[in-house]
Amino acid sequence: MQNKPAIKLEIQMSAFNNYQEVRRLLQSIGTTERGIEIMEDKMMFQVLKICNLDTRAANILKQSMLSQGGELAVSAGTVNLAVPYTDAVLMGTVHQIKNALPRLKEQPWGLKGLAEQMEEYLKGLKYS
């Protein structure tokens, strides 16, 4: 049995600040326009700090993000409602956040308004 020579792969790391960069990269490898439309939201990772969030809302938001593959960092007193409010850091792709929004709009404790704010923020990303 003859050993095949190892192929050295070239890996280039990329982080994106806007949709134009995402589109350029995907176009450079020959991705179709429809493929770009499907994938671009999955390539835009966001980190959003949310201040003074009701801890009950924070627990719901954390579960919503986890269910989409995202995350929400909260203060230690959030899970057992030991504090009434928390600052939070939401982490996820635009795709994950968009998928969480419909359920959040149905929730109490300010989540509907927060979901609407996040929706406006995400729309702004597309056109900046």
C-alpha positions in Angstrom: 0.0 0.0 0.0 1.4 3.3 -1.1 1.2 6.4 1.2 -0.3 9.4 -0.4 1.4 12.7 0.3 -0.4 14.9 2.8 -2.2 17.8 1.4 -1.4 21.1 3.2 -4.6 23.1 3.5 -4.5 26.8 3.7 -6.7 28.3 6.3 -7.6 31.9 6.5 -9.4 33.3 9.5 -12.1 35.9 8.9 -14.3 38.0 11.2 -16.9 40.3 9.7 -18.0 43.8 10.5 -20.6 44.1 7.8 -22.6 42.3 5.2 -20.5 43.6 2.3 -17.5 41.7 3.7 -19.5 38.5 4.0 -20.9 38.8 0.5 -17.4 39.5 -1.0 -16.0 36.4 0.7 -18.8 34.1 -0.5 -18.7 35.6 -4.0 -14.9 35.0 -4.1 -15.5 31.2 -3.8 -18.3 31.1 -6.3 -21.3 30.9 -4.0 -24.6 31.5 -5.8 -26.7 34.5 -4.9 -29.3 32.3 -3.3 -26.6 30.6 -1.2 -25.4 33.9 0.0 -28.9 35.0 1.0 -29.2 31.8 3.0 -25.8 31.9 4.7 -25.0 35.6 5.3 -27.0 35.9 8.5 -25.2 32.8 9.9 -21.9 34.5 9.4 -22.6 37.8 11.2 -21.9 37.2 14.9 -23.2 39.8 17.3 -22.5 40.7 20.9 -25.2 43.0 22.5 -25.1 44.4 26.0 -28.5 44.9 27.5 -28.8 47.0 30.6 -31.3 46.9 33.4 -33.1 43.8 32.2 -35.9 42.3 34.4 -34.4 39.1 35.7 -37.5 37.2 34.9 -37.1 38.4 31.3 -33.4 37.6 31.4 -34.2 34.0 32.2 -36.6 33.7 29.3 -34.2 35.4 27.0 -31.4 33.1 28.0 -33.5 30.0 27.3 -34.6 31.5 24.0 -31.0 32.1 22.9 -29.8 28.7 24.1 -32.6 27.0 22.1 -31.2 28.7 19.0 -27.6 27.9 19.7 -26.8 31.4 21.1 -26.1 32.5 24.7 -26.9 35.2 27.2 -24.5 36.0 30.1 -26.3 37.3 33.2 -25.4 38.2 36.8 -25.2 35.3 39.3 -28.4 36.4 41.0 -30.5 36.0 37.9 -31.3 32.4 37.8 -32.9 32.4 41.3 -34.3 35.9 41.0 -32.2 37.1 43.9 -31.9 40.4 42.1 -34.7 42.3 40.4 -32.7 43.5 37.4 -29.5 42.5 35.6 -27.2 43.6 32.9 -26.8 40.9 30.2 -24.6 40.2 27.2 -26.3 38.5 24.3 -24.1 36.4 21.9 -25.3 34.9 18.7 -25.4 35.1 15.0 -28.0 37.4 13.3 -29.7 34.1 12.2 -30.0 32.9 15.8 -31.2 36.2 17.1 -33.8 36.5 14.3 -35.1 33.0 15.1 -35.6 33.9 18.8 -37.5 37.2 18.1 -41.0 35.8 17.3 -41.2 34.0 20.7 -39.7 36.9 22.6 -42.4 39.2 21.1 -45.0 37.0 22.9 -43.4 37.3 26.3 -44.0 39.7 29.3 -41.6 41.8 31.4 -40.4 44.1 28.5 -39.3 41.4 26.2 -41.7 42.4 23.4 -40.2 45.9 23.4 -36.6 44.5 23.6 -37.4 42.1 20.7 -38.6 45.1 18.6 -35.4 47.0 19.4 -33.2 44.1 18.5 -35.2 43.7 15.2 -34.5 47.3 14.3 -30.9 47.0 15.2 -30.5 43.9 12.9 -32.3 45.7 10.1 -29.8 48.5 10.5 -26.9 46.1 10.1 -28.0 45.0 6.7 -28.0 48.6 5.3 -25.0 50.1 7.1 
